[in-house]
């Protein structure tokens, strides 16, 4: 049993989307104290001194503040859990991101994305990869005709105009558009009257009761993922578990769970084209089946995951090469500048001597 400090992104305080890990550890007899990080909201990060006396420190999509550069020097067992959507990988290698991982040399990483697992291990970090799935849901969905659901959360991620392109050639018996954008997202472009009539559309802005929201979801058999990229993707995972045909951008983590034309539909967000929804019911059944198999695999990995979490970092790194800092220290920079100055000074001396002798 361990007493664990669990630092989580405060946005999840509302959704509780990351509770699956803390609940798993708590159900196994560990004591969990949750600290909500507000640094994303221009507030101070959780100071490491506040959690240094715990048996284990877990940072989920956030970091503690400290004057020390390396967390391994502050505590023998620190775990960082990165989220794929925080790194904008789909935009390509615009800059080197080694400085992101530098403070976690000698610490442990838990990854729920194969892409993030590959990146973190490439920097020599001890990473545990596991694919999370939700518990299966027994839900009876309509099977008469395509019925869509899309929550427009951010115009810059997935817009209505993009969805309209994907479904343009398909007759929808109904289409529910939930208009509740995330904070600070741009003003969305809304469907016109022709769109509403063509796709038999209903719109909502708010649900007083969560059950009303679930009733709308359960009346849909095609689910459109609302983001271009996900850290884990609890909303589309729930849709798969429900047995809906998930339609998502061909980005992580959606393309790590969905095989196009087998258990869902993926599309190129930069060049969207109308999709074929002919087999939407079969795709939904396969989504539910793959989610059920994945959930059993998740349960079978819990023992190994807990062992990785509770094992001190020093034990996992014992005998492994510790790579040198990616970012040179100030001392090294000064030393290199001094060498450059001496070399330039020497070259100047010989150049002057050559001119004099000549």
C-alpha positions in Angstrom: 0.0 0.0 0.0 1.3 3.5 -0.8 0.2 7.0 0.0 0.1 8.7 -3.3 0.0 12.4 -4.3 -2.1 12.6 -7.6 -1.7 15.9 -9.4 -4.3 16.4 -12.1 -5.4 19.0 -14.6 -8.2 21.0 -12.9 -10.3 20.9 -16.1 -10.9 17.2 -15.3 -12.4 18.2 -11.9 -15.6 18.7 -13.8 -15.5 15.8 -16.2 -13.7 13.4 -13.8 -12.3 11.7 -17.0 -9.1 10.7 -15.3 -10.6 9.1 -12.3 -10.2 5.6 -13.8 -6.5 5.5 -12.8 -6.9 6.9 -9.3 -10.0 4.7 -8.7 -8.0 1.6 -9.7 -5.2 2.4 -7.3 -7.6 3.3 -4.5 -9.6 0.0 -5.0 -6.3 -1.8 -4.6 -5.8 -0.4 -1.1 -3.6 2.7 -1.9 -4.4 6.1 -0.4 -4.9 8.8 -3.0 -4.8 12.5 -2.3 -5.7 14.6 -5.4 -4.3 18.0 -6.0 -5.9 20.1 -8.8 -3.4 22.0 -11.0 -4.5 25.4 -12.1 -1.4 26.5 -14.0 -3.2 26.3 -17.3 -5.5 29.0 -16.0 -2.6 31.4 -15.3 -2.5 30.4 -11.6 0.5 29.0 -9.7 1.4 25.3 -10.2 1.4 22.9 -7.3 4.7 23.3 -5.5 6.7 20.1 -5.2 7.4 20.8 -1.6 3.7 20.2 -1.0 3.9 16.6 -2.1 7.5 15.6 -1.5 6.7 13.5 1.6 4.3 11.2 -0.2 5.4 7.7 -1.1 4.7 8.4 -4.8 4.0 11.5 -6.9 1.9 11.2 -10.0 1.6 14.2 -12.4 -1.2 13.7 -14.8 -0.9 16.1 -17.8 0.7 18.7 -15.5 3.9 19.5 -13.6 4.8 20.6 -10.1 6.9 23.8 -9.7 10.4 23.5 -8.4 13.7 25.3 -8.6 15.4 21.9 -9.1 15.7 21.0 -12.7 15.3 17.2 -12.3 12.4 15.7 -10.4 14.5 12.6 -9.7 16.6 14.7 -7.3 13.6 15.6 -5.3 11.9 12.2 -4.9 12.7 8.6 -5.6 9.4 7.8 -7.3 7.9 10.3 -9.7 5.6 9.5 -12.6 4.6 11.7 -15.4 1.5 11.0 -17.6 1.6 13.0 -20.8 -1.4 13.5 -23.1 -1.0 13.2 -26.9 -3.2 16.3 -27.7 -0.9 18.5 -25.7 2.0 18.1 -28.1 0.3 18.9 -31.5 2.0 15.9 -33.2 -0.4 16.0 -36.1 1.2 19.4 -37.1 4.5 17.7 -37.8 8.0 18.2 -36.3 8.0 22.0 -36.1 10.5 22.1 -33.3 12.6 19.8 -31.1 10.7 18.8 -28.0 13.6 17.3 -26.0 13.3 20.0 -23.4 9.8 18.8 -22.5 11.2 15.4 -21.3 14.5 16.7 -19.8 13.1 17.3 -16.3 11.9 13.6 -16.2 15.3 12.0 -16.7 15.4 9.1 -14.1 11.6 9.3 -13.7 8.8 7.0 -15.0 6.3 7.7 -17.7 2.8 6.1 -18.2 1.5 6.4 -21.8 -2.0 5.8 -23.1 -0.8 6.4 -26.7 1.6 4.4 -28.8 2.9 7.6 -30.3 3.8 9.1 -27.0 5.3 5.8 -25.8 7.6 5.8 -28.8 8.6 9.4 -28.2 9.3 9.1 -24.5 11.3 5.9 -24.9 13.4 7.5 -27.6 14.6 9.9 -25.0 15.7 7.0 -22.8 12.8 7.2 -20.3 11.2 4.2 -18.7 7.7 4.1 -20.2 4.8 1.8 -19.5 2.3 1.7 -22.4 -1.3 0.5 -21.8 -4.4 1.1 -23.9 -7.4 2.1 -21.8 -11.0 1.0 -22.5 -14.2 1.7 -20.6 -16.5 -0.9 -19.1 -19.0 -2.1 -21.7 -22.5 -0.5 -21.7 -25.7 -2.4 -22.5 -27.6 0.1 -24.7 -30.2 -0.5 -27.4 -29.6 1.9 -30.2 -31.9 2.6 -33.2 -31.2 0.4 -36.2 -33.7 1.7 -38.7 -31.5 4.4 -40.4 -28.5 6.6 -39.8 -29.0 8.9 -36.8 -26.1 11.2 -36.0 -24.8 13.0 -33.0 -22.2 15.8 -33.0 -21.1 18.0 -30.1 -19.6 21.1 -31.6 -16.9 21.9 -29.0 -14.3 23.9 -30.9 -14.7 25.3 -34.4 -10.9 25.0 -35.0 -10.9 21.3 -34.2 -14.0 19.9 -36.0 -16.6 22.3 -37.4 -20.1 21.9 -38.7 -19.0 22.6 -42.3 -16.5 19.8 -42.1 -19.2 17.4 -40.8 -21.5 18.6 -43.5 -18.9 17.6 -46.1 -18.6 14.1 -44.6 -22.3 13.4 -44.5 -23.4 15.3 -47.6 -24.3 12.2 -49.7 -26.1 10.4 -46.9 -29.7 10.6 -45.8 -30.0 10.9 -42.0 -33.2 10.1 -40.3 -32.1 12.5 -37.6 -29.1 14.5 -36.7 -28.5 16.0 -33.3 -26.2 19.0 -33.1 -25.2 20.0 -29.5 -24.0 23.6 -29.5 -21.9 24.0 -26.3 -18.4 25.2 -27.3 -15.5 24.9 -24.9 -14.3 28.0 -23.1 -12.3 30.4 -25.2 -13.1 28.6 -28.4 -14.0 30.7 -31.4 -17.6 31.5 -32.4 -18.9 28.5 -34.4 -20.4 28.7 -37.8 -23.9 27.3 -37.5 -26.0 25.3 -40.0 -28.5 27.2 -42.1 -32.2 26.4 -42.6 -31.4 24.2 -45.7 -28.9 22.1 -43.6 -31.4 21.6 -40.8 -34.1 20.5 -43.2 -31.8 18.3 -45.3 -30.5 16.4 -42.3 -33.6 16.5 -40.1 -31.6 18.4 -37.5 -32.3 19.2 -33.9 -30.0 21.5 -31.8 -29.5 21.9 -28.1 -27.3 24.3 -26.0 -27.7 22.8 -22.6 -29.1 19.9 -20.6 -30.5 20.5 -17.2 -30.4 16.7 -16.4 -27.6 14.5 -17.5 -30.1 11.7 -18.3 -31.6 13.9 -21.0 -28.2 14.2 -22.6 -27.8 10.4 -22.4 -31.2 9.9 -23.9 -30.2 12.0 -26.9 -26.9 10.0 -27.3 -28.8 6.7 -27.1 -31.1 7.8 -29.9 -28.0 8.1 -32.2 -26.1 5.3 -33.9 -23.4 7.4 -35.5 -21.1 9.5 -33.3 -18.8 12.2 -34.7 -15.7 12.8 -32.5 -15.5 16.5 -31.6 -11.7 17.0 -31.5 -8.9 16.7 -34.1 -6.7 14.9 -31.6 -7.2 13.3 -28.2 -5.1 12.5 -25.1 -7.1 9.4 -24.5 -10.5 10.2 -25.9 -13.1 9.2 -23.3 -16.0 10.5 -25.3 -15.4 8.5 -28.4 -14.3 5.4 -26.3 -17.7 5.6 -24.6 -19.4 5.8 -28.0 -17.5 2.7 -29.1 -18.6 0.9 -25.9 -22.2 2.0 -26.6 -22.0 0.4 -30.1 -22.1 3.5 -32.2 -20.2 3.9 -35.4 -17.5 6.5 -34.5 -16.4 9.0 -37.2 -13.1 10.7 -36.4 -10.1 12.5 -37.9 -7.3 10.2 -38.8 -5.2 11.4 -35.9 -4.2 10.1 -32.5 -5.5 8.6 -30.4 -8.6 7.9 -32.5 -6.5 6.1 -35.2 -5.0 4.0 -32.4 -8.4 2.5 -31.6 -10.3 2.7 -34.9 -9.4 0.8 -38.1 -11.1 2.5 -41.0 -13.9 0.5 -42.4 -13.6 -2.2 -39.8 -14.8 -0.7 -36.4 -15.3 2.9 -37.4 -14.6 5.6 -40.0 -11.6 7.9 -40.2 -11.1 10.8 -42.5 -8.4 13.2 -43.7 -9.1 16.4 -41.9 -7.1 18.5 -44.4 -8.9 17.0 -47.4 -12.4 15.8 -46.2 -14.6 14.0 -48.6 -18.1 12.4 -48.3 -18.0 9.1 -46.4 -19.8 5.9 -47.1 -22.2 5.1 -44.2 -23.7 2.0 -45.8 -22.3 -0.4 -43.2 -22.7 1.9 -40.2 -24.6 -0.7 -38.2 -21.9 -3.4 -38.7 -19.2 -0.8 -37.9 -21.0 0.0 -34.6 -21.2 -3.7 -33.7 -17.5 -4.2 -34.4 -16.7 -1.1 -32.3 -18.6 -2.5 -29.4 -16.9 -5.9 -29.8 -13.4 -4.4 -30.0 -14.2 -2.2 -26.9 -15.3 -5.2 -24.9 -12.1 -7.2 -25.9 -10.0 -4.1 -25.1 -11.6 -3.7 -21.6 -10.7 -7.3 -20.7 -7.2 -6.6 -21.8 -7.1 -3.4 -19.7 -8.2 -5.4 -16.6 -5.5 -8.0 -17.3 -2.9 -5.3 -17.3 -3.8 -3.7 -14.0 -1.5 -5.8 -11.9 1.5 -5.0 -14.1 0.5 -1.3 -14.2 0.3 -1.1 -10.4 3.7 -2.9 -10.1 5.3 -0.4 -12.4 3.7 2.5 -10.5 4.9 1.3 -7.1 8.4 0.3 -8.1 10.9 3.0 -7.3 12.4 4.7 -10.3 16.0 3.8 -9.3 15.2 0.1 -9.5 13.8 0.4 -13.0 16.8 2.4 -14.2 19.4 0.3 -12.5 22.0 -0.7 -15.1 20.6 1.6 -17.8 22.5 4.3 -19.5 21.6 7.8 -18.3 21.7 10.2 -21.2 23.4 13.6 -20.9 21.3 16.7 -20.6 19.7 17.8 -23.9 19.9 21.5 -22.9 23.5 22.5 -22.0 24.1 23.9 -18.5 25.1 27.5 -18.1 28.6 26.4 -17.1 29.0 24.3 -20.2 27.8 27.3 -22.4 30.3 29.6 -20.7 33.0 27.0 -21.2 32.2 26.7 -24.9 32.1 30.4 -25.4 35.5 30.7 -23.8 36.9 28.1 -26.2 35.5 29.9 -29.2 37.0 33.2 -28.0 40.4 31.6 -27.6 40.3 30.0 -31.0 39.2 33.3 -32.7 41.9 35.2 -30.8 44.6 32.7 -31.8 43.5 32.8 -35.5 43.7 36.6 -35.4 47.3 36.4 -34.0 48.6 34.1 -36.7 46.8 36.2 -39.4 48.6 39.4 -38.2 51.9 37.5 -38.0 51.5 36.2 -41.6 50.8 39.8 -42.9 53.8 41.1 -41.0 56.2 38.5 -42.4 54.8 38.9 -45.9 
